[in-house]
Amino acid sequence: MRSAARYRDYVRERMGVKYDAADVRGIAETAIRAAAATKDNPADLINVALEELLESGRELPGYTTLDRMVAKIRAEVNRDVLATVAGRITPGQRARLAELLVVDPSSRRSRLDRLKDPAKAATIGKFKASLAHLADLDALGPTGEWLQGVPPGKISHFAGEARVHRRRGLRQDRR
């Protein structure tokens, strides 16, 4: 037996951990998949897997193994969430949402841009404009129904991703 393998066996015995790559992957995957339903930060998901592996007395895999596993499982879980939400949107509602993206050539703004305008100072006229703004938002469709069952953390994550993509798009438009 080579020295490295012999020492590895000694360390495992001394630490009281078991090594079974398939078992370790299965435990980690189960823990990550369960946590990914509510959490989205890769570091949080890796920590959940590490805690589960430590509790089960398993040798920890390499960081890149867990990192790749988290990336794959996060993508699957997020794709499922988005497919669920998309499946709840009717064709008519989908058409109204698509209209938000049409850019007016004269103002060079879309309706979505106007909906994202921040609220103005509190005056009666501006309050009425805010009410009209809320009515426009409500007219998009039953967003509460679309997002029913989606954890708030996931909604925040998707909103953050949308902001990042929008900023990237704006920067590219300016070039």
Backbone torsions as a table, in degrees:
resi	resn	phi	psi	omega
1	MET	NA	138.1	-179.7
2	ARG	-72.4	156.3	-176.2
3	SER	-59.0	-46.5	-177.7
4	ALA	-59.6	-45.5	-179.9
5	ALA	-64.3	-41.0	-179.8
6	ARG	-63.6	-45.6	179.3
7	TYR	-64.3	-38.8	178.1
8	ARG	-60.0	-43.4	178.4
9	ASP	-63.7	-40.1	178.3
10	TYR	-62.7	-44.4	-179.1
11	VAL	-64.0	-44.4	178.7
12	ARG	-59.9	-44.1	179.6
13	GLU	-63.2	-45.9	-178.4
14	ARG	-63.4	-41.1	-178.1
15	MET	-82.4	-12.8	179.3
16	GLY	71.3	33.7	178.5
17	VAL	-110.4	153.0	178.9
18	LYS	-105.8	147.4	177.4
19	TYR	-118.4	116.6	174.5
20	ASP	-152.7	100.3	-171.8
21	ALA	-54.6	-44.0	-178.1
22	ALA	-66.2	-40.2	179.2
23	ASP	-65.3	-44.1	179.2
24	VAL	-60.9	-45.3	179.6
25	ARG	-63.1	-40.8	179.5
26	GLY	-63.5	-45.0	179.1
27	ILE	-63.4	-46.3	-179.0
28	ALA	-63.3	-44.6	-178.1
29	GLU	-62.7	-43.4	179.1
30	THR	-60.9	-44.5	-179.6
31	ALA	-65.7	-43.6	-178.9
32	ILE	-65.5	-44.5	-178.5
33	ARG	-61.2	-42.3	179.5
34	ALA	-65.2	-42.9	-178.7
35	ALA	-72.7	-31.3	-176.8
36	ALA	-67.7	-14.5	177.2
37	ALA	-67.4	-27.2	-178.0
38	THR	-122.1	-23.7	-178.2
39	LYS	-108.6	156.9	179.4
40	ASP	-133.7	-16.9	-179.3
41	ASN	-69.6	122.5	-178.4
42	PRO	-55.4	-38.6	179.8
43	ALA	-63.0	-39.9	177.6
44	ASP	-62.7	-42.1	-178.6
45	LEU	-67.8	-39.3	176.7
46	ILE	-63.7	-42.1	178.8
47	ASN	-62.1	-38.9	177.1
48	VAL	-61.2	-44.4	179.3
49	ALA	-64.1	-43.2	179.9
50	LEU	-62.1	-43.9	178.3
51	GLU	-59.6	-44.7	-179.1
52	GLU	-64.3	-41.4	179.4
53	LEU	-67.1	-39.7	178.1
54	LEU	-64.8	-42.3	179.2
55	GLU	-63.5	-31.6	-178.1
56	SER	-89.6	1.9	176.6
57	GLY	69.4	35.8	179.9
58	ARG	-104.1	152.8	173.9
59	GLU	-70.3	139.5	-177.4
60	LEU	-78.9	138.6	176.2
61	PRO	-76.9	172.9	177.2
62	GLY	-67.4	156.0	-178.9
63	TYR	-58.1	-43.6	-176.6
64	THR	-64.2	-31.3	177.0
65	THR	-62.6	-48.3	179.7
66	LEU	-67.7	-38.9	-179.4
67	ASP	-61.8	-45.4	178.2
68	ARG	-64.7	-40.4	-179.9
69	MET	-63.1	-44.5	179.2
70	VAL	-62.1	-45.4	-178.9
71	ALA	-60.1	-44.0	-178.8
72	LYS	-65.9	-47.9	-176.9
73	ILE	-68.6	-41.1	177.0
74	ARG	-57.8	-45.2	-179.9
75	ALA	-60.9	-43.3	180.0
76	GLU	-64.8	-48.0	-178.3
77	VAL	-63.7	-45.9	-179.4
78	ASN	-65.4	-37.4	177.3
79	ARG	-62.6	-40.8	178.8
80	ASP	-65.0	-42.1	178.6
81	VAL	-61.7	-48.0	-179.0
82	LEU	-64.0	-37.6	178.3
83	ALA	-66.0	-38.2	177.9
84	THR	-63.1	-47.7	180.0
85	VAL	-63.5	-46.0	-179.5
86	ALA	-61.2	-35.2	179.1
87	GLY	-67.9	-19.2	-180.0
88	ARG	-87.4	-10.0	-176.9
89	ILE	-93.1	124.1	-179.0
90	THR	-74.2	161.7	177.9
91	PRO	-57.6	-38.9	178.4
92	GLY	-64.0	-42.6	177.8
93	GLN	-66.0	-37.9	178.9
94	ARG	-63.0	-39.0	178.6
95	ALA	-65.8	-41.5	177.5
96	ARG	-63.1	-38.8	177.9
97	LEU	-65.7	-39.6	179.3
98	ALA	-64.7	-33.5	178.3
99	GLU	-62.2	-27.4	179.5
100	LEU	-61.4	-24.9	-174.2
101	LEU	-90.8	-8.0	-179.3
102	VAL	-71.0	125.3	-177.2
103	VAL	-93.0	128.1	176.1
104	ASP	-73.6	121.5	-176.0
105	PRO	-61.5	-31.6	-177.2
106	SER	-76.5	-44.3	-179.1
107	SER	-89.9	-15.1	-176.9
108	ARG	58.6	32.1	178.0
109	ARG	-130.3	147.3	175.7
110	SER	-95.5	168.3	176.1
111	ARG	-63.9	-33.3	177.7
112	LEU	-61.6	-42.2	176.7
113	ASP	-58.5	-43.9	-178.8
114	ARG	-66.9	-36.1	178.8
115	LEU	-65.9	-25.9	-178.3
116	LYS	-88.3	-1.0	178.1
117	ASP	-58.7	135.7	179.5
118	PRO	-69.0	157.3	179.1
119	ALA	-66.1	146.9	178.8
120	LYS	-88.0	175.5	177.2
121	ALA	-59.3	154.1	-173.5
122	ALA	-76.6	105.9	169.4
123	THR	-136.9	164.8	-178.7
124	ILE	-60.0	-46.3	179.9
125	GLY	-61.0	-43.5	-179.2
126	LYS	-72.2	-28.9	175.4
127	PHE	-65.2	-41.9	177.2
128	LYS	-63.5	-38.4	177.4
129	ALA	-65.1	-36.7	177.8
130	SER	-66.5	-38.5	176.9
131	LEU	-63.5	-41.5	177.4
132	ALA	-64.3	-38.9	177.7
133	HIS	-61.1	-45.6	178.3
134	LEU	-63.6	-38.3	177.9
135	ALA	-62.8	-40.2	176.3
136	ASP	-60.7	-43.3	179.5
137	LEU	-64.5	-43.4	179.2
138	ASP	-64.2	-30.3	-179.0
139	ALA	-70.0	-15.5	179.2
140	LEU	-61.8	-33.9	-179.2
141	GLY	142.5	178.0	-177.3
142	PRO	-78.8	75.4	-175.2
143	THR	-59.4	-32.7	177.7
144	GLY	-61.2	-39.7	177.4
145	GLU	-69.0	-39.5	-179.7
146	TRP	-61.1	-39.0	-174.1
147	LEU	-96.6	6.2	-178.7
148	GLN	-56.6	129.1	178.9
149	GLY	86.6	-7.7	177.8
150	VAL	-86.3	121.6	-178.1
151	PRO	-60.0	144.7	-179.8
152	PRO	-54.8	-35.7	178.9
153	GLY	-62.0	-38.2	177.7
154	LYS	-68.1	-41.3	179.4
155	ILE	-61.9	-44.6	178.5
156	SER	-61.4	-41.6	179.6
157	HIS	-62.2	-47.0	-179.2
158	PHE	-64.0	-38.5	177.6
159	ALA	-63.7	-40.7	178.0
160	GLY	-63.4	-41.7	177.6
161	GLU	-62.7	-40.1	179.4
162	ALA	-63.5	-40.7	178.2
163	ARG	-62.2	-42.5	-179.9
164	VAL	-63.0	-45.6	-179.8
165	HIS	-64.8	-36.6	179.3
166	ARG	-65.5	-45.0	179.8
167	ARG	-62.1	-41.4	177.8
168	ARG	-60.8	-42.4	179.5
169	GLY	-64.1	-40.9	178.2
170	LEU	-64.4	-41.5	178.8
171	ARG	-63.2	-39.9	-179.8
172	GLN	-69.2	-34.3	179.1
173	ASP	-65.0	-32.6	-177.0
174	ARG	-74.3	-20.1	-177.2
175	ARG	-73.4	NA	NA
